Amino acid sequence: MSALYNELFFYDGKNIVFGCPENETPEKLIFREDINQLKTISKALPYRYSLYNYSSQDDEYFFTQTDKPISPENAVTQTLLTQVPLFANRGILPAQEPVGYNADTQVFRQGKYQRALGKMHFIEGHSDTCKVRIGGLIQVGYPSEFGIDNSLGVYRVISVHHKVERGSYSNIFRAVPEGMEYAMFEPKTVAYPEIAEVVENNDPQGQGRVKVRFYWQRDKGAETNWIRVQSSDAGVLRDKSGNRGVVFIPEVGDQVMIGFEYGNPHQPFVMGSMFHKTNASEVSNNVRSITTKSGHKLVFTDDESIVLSDKNGNMIQINSVENTIEITAIEQLNFKSKKITFDATNDMEFFAGGNKKETVMKESEFVSDKITLNAHTKMELHSGEKTSVVSKEINLFTSESDIRVKAGNTTYIQGGQGVEIDS
């Protein structure tokens, strides 16, 4: 945390100090009196950064390039920052730490800026005074014979090497200008992919995130915060009304591989799920399948078939060997559309194990070379207004019983040349 937020963290011999001490009075040290050897070191380093970051929780991009002035300034730092035009162009870097606000990105950027300045200019000295202490302020001055009125400036000691030899004390120290302090420790941790187990997937914000538990967290029952899940395709619809892409959220208990953005252990995400002895499928490599936790399946078999089925046995099967498509519904199959067309280049067969009912709200037309209507027991034709049968020849024939023609009013039988009635 000290290195992350560029806060000093040290033990001064009495107390553990976190952060930069305030309201301190610097110890005055005179060169050649208190300080035996003094080196002033300055070097050119890139120090102008622009930092960007991204919050997936709010889908917000952050960017900052504002430099807060370093105070106080001394003669050397003032020259470095105002008189010498070093590195006028800014480098653009990722903040590499999870943030929720742009102000957080500014904190990280200021820390990088201050760390770079602290490395650009510092002093190293050898002294025999106990006034030099870790974390303390020193004001370095010159003896009167130098003819220099101004002191070198106020510096904060960031490292001290104490030495006692033959009853005499001395030390070697390094100090940076006040206002340019930086944490000496710079973490170089690079997180590599790790295996974890999903412990929760009911994201309260509905962003498809999960919580996982690394195996080194098991004994303590610890777990991560909500982390993102990588997908092969993720986005929004054109009208921004919803999401699109491949949506597969790992289930609780699934083993997953965890990656880390920028190799940063503070930014984990789910890379994908892992097979193992318990959940691995034993089918051939020629089979590709997607199976939900309730048992719904989409199975691709190379060179053979594609099967979409649910746990109850409802199924759509495409047979690539026989070039057939079979649709199976356990209870009911419904087709709904403004217009439905069935087109068979050869034969078409309909079979109903029970009853068949057709309802046409307007007109119905059958066109065929030959139409055969066959009823095993009874056939009825009903019309609300008029029934017409038109043909070159009409035969009415009953093999065993009678033919009855009955009209509510008058019955007309008319032949173009004659009428024959034979019994």
KADA-V467351 format. One record per backbone hydrogen bond with DSSP energy under -0.5 kcal/mol. CO is the residue of the C=O (numbers start at 1). NH is the residue of the N-H. E is the energy in kcal/mol with one decimal. If there is no record, write none. Layout:
co->[CO	CO]
nh->[NH	NH]
e->[E	E]
This chain:
co->[1	2	8	10	10	15	15	17	24	27	27	29	30	30	30	34	34	35	37	39	39	41	43	47	48	50	51	52	53	54	55	55	60	62	64	66	74	75	76	77	78	78	79	79	83	84	91	91	93	101	101	102	103	104	105	106	107	108	109	110	111	112	113	114	115	116	117	120	121	122	123	124	125	126	126	127	129	131	133	136	137	138	138	139	139	140	140	141	143	143	144	147	153	154	155	155	156	157	159	160	161	163	165	168	170	171	172	173	174	174	175	176	177	185	189	194	195	196	197	198	200	201	203	210	211	211	212	213	214	215	217	217	218	227	228	233	235	237	242	244	245	246	248	251	254	254	255	256	257	257	257	258	259	260	261	263	263	264	267	268	269	269	270	272	276	284	286	286	288	290	292	296	297	298	299	299	300	300	301	301	304	304	305	306	307	307	308	309	310	314	315	316	317	317	318	318	319	319	324	326	326	328	341	343	372	395	410]
nh->[5	7	19	12	17	12	17	10	26	29	139	141	33	34	35	36	128	32	126	41	124	122	45	49	91	93	64	95	62	56	59	60	55	53	51	68	78	79	80	81	82	83	83	84	85	86	50	93	52	104	105	106	107	108	109	110	111	112	113	114	115	116	117	118	119	120	121	43	177	41	175	39	173	36	37	171	132	133	136	157	27	140	155	29	141	152	153	31	146	148	147	149	140	178	138	157	176	135	174	162	172	170	168	165	163	127	161	125	158	159	123	156	180	187	191	258	215	256	213	253	211	203	206	227	199	200	224	197	217	218	221	222	221	210	270	246	244	240	237	235	247	248	250	254	198	256	274	196	259	271	272	194	269	263	264	191	265	267	261	228	259	271	230	257	280	287	288	302	300	298	295	292	309	290	301	307	288	302	304	305	320	321	301	318	299	309	316	297	313	310	328	308	319	326	306	320	323	324	319	317	328	315	343	345	374	397	412]
e->[-2.3	-2.6	-4.1	-0.5	-3.6	-2.2	-0.6	-2.3	-0.6	-0.6	-3.1	-2.9	-1.6	-2.9	-1.8	-0.6	-1.1	-3.4	-2.2	-0.6	-2.3	-2.2	-0.5	-0.8	-2.0	-2.8	-2.4	-2.6	-3.1	-0.6	-0.9	-1.9	-2.7	-2.1	-2.5	-0.6	-2.6	-1.4	-2.3	-2.4	-1.8	-0.6	-1.3	-1.4	-0.6	-2.2	-3.2	-0.6	-2.0	-0.7	-1.1	-1.9	-1.7	-2.0	-2.5	-2.6	-1.9	-2.1	-2.4	-2.7	-2.4	-2.4	-2.1	-2.2	-1.3	-1.1	-1.3	-2.5	-0.6	-2.8	-2.4	-3.1	-2.3	-2.7	-1.6	-2.7	-0.8	-0.7	-2.0	-2.8	-2.6	-0.6	-3.0	-2.7	-0.5	-2.6	-0.8	-2.5	-1.8	-0.5	-1.6	-0.6	-1.7	-2.3	-2.9	-0.5	-2.2	-2.2	-2.2	-0.6	-2.0	-2.5	-1.6	-2.7	-2.6	-2.2	-2.8	-2.0	-2.5	-1.4	-2.7	-3.3	-2.4	-0.5	-0.5	-3.7	-0.8	-2.6	-2.6	-2.7	-2.8	-1.4	-1.7	-2.9	-2.7	-1.5	-2.7	-2.0	-1.8	-0.8	-1.0	-1.7	-1.0	-2.1	-2.9	-2.2	-2.1	-1.7	-2.7	-1.8	-0.7	-0.7	-0.5	-2.2	-2.5	-0.5	-2.8	-2.5	-0.5	-3.1	-1.0	-2.0	-2.2	-2.0	-2.4	-3.2	-0.5	-2.1	-2.5	-0.5	-2.6	-0.6	-3.0	-2.9	-2.0	-1.7	-0.5	-2.4	-4.1	-2.1	-1.2	-2.4	-2.4	-2.2	-0.5	-2.5	-3.1	-0.6	-2.2	-1.1	-3.3	-0.9	-3.0	-3.1	-2.9	-0.5	-2.6	-2.9	-1.2	-1.8	-3.6	-2.9	-0.6	-2.9	-1.9	-0.8	-0.9	-1.4	-3.4	-3.1	-0.5	-2.8	-0.5	-0.5	-0.5	-0.5	-0.5]
